Amino acid sequence: MDYLGVPITAHSNCCDFCKVMRSSAKYRAYCEKCDSRGGLEAARIQSPFIYFCHAGLIDIAIPIIVDKLYLGAFMAGQILLDNNSHMNRLEHVLSGTTESMDFSNDSTLKSYYSKLPVMSLERIDALAKMLQHIVNYCVEQAILRWTINQLREKLSVVNSDGIIQRANEVEKANISQGEIASKILQPAIEYIENHPEEKITLSKMASLCKVSDSYFSKLFAKENIGSLSNYVNLTKFKRAKKLLLETDLPIRNIADDLGFDDCSYFIMVFKRETGMTPGDFRNNGGLHKQY
């Protein structure tokens, strides 16, 4: 569904009630307005949005966001809320329309409405979270395919007749999954190396690479460079060694420049990683151990 509520793909598993509603000129515009507002609200909060549609059904909007750009939403729902759930926790996105929906004179709609599934709000919440994971996976796979296509383009060569030849398969071009992971992670690696003074977070790095936190962690593990925190520390210590050997900056200032709030903690971690305190490393020119 796009931002206007117009379906991008055909509805799947649409219940009979909603099929009739969406095929009706009288109600279809309401359906699309609900989808549009539900999707936009999901994009605003950047998480699943559960709400009442104009007909009093529960719908779920899962935002599709790439590079901070809202592309549309994955829609689900067509559920009735059970009587034990707190109805006031959910929003009616088209307020004032639910009361005007009277199906008493439409035996077909009335029959289909009675057959709608009924669920608790707790179960709907759980389903929404599961759908969020599915959508994230689909977006990540789309980004991965896009990256592979970009790599294919870069592998283009011109033969003796001036005709552009491209590899049709990643395997044919000898591109490994590790190389693909490296390409996706490159923005984060460059950022870490260029900003040793910052406190690096998983969420920020994943956002830079346009993938989820969990997917970023999986790709990072494939690089065989340790965890993100270990790599950040190694990068900081590389910078620290350079400052210790090439400047007269006090150790406290170096710790501050590398984003360590506590100088004693910096000294402890530096010694754990190198076998020497920063002062010993500077005094001995960093020559007593192989680094």
Secondary structure, DSSP 8 states (H G I E B T S, - for coil): --TTS--SS--SS--HHHHHHHH-HHHHHHHHHHHHHHHHHHHHHTS-EEEE-TTS-EEEEEEEEETTEEEEEEEEEEEEE-TTS-GGGSEETTTTTGGG---TT-HHHHHHHHTS-EE-HHHHHHHHHHHHHHHHHHHHHHHHHHHHHHHHHHT-EE-TTS-EE--SSTTTTT--HHHHHHHHHHHHHHHHHH-TTS---HHHHHHHTTS-HHHHHHHHHHTTS--HHHHHHHHHHHHHHHHHHH----HHHHHHHTT-S-HHHHHHHHHHHHSS-HHHHHHTTT-SS--
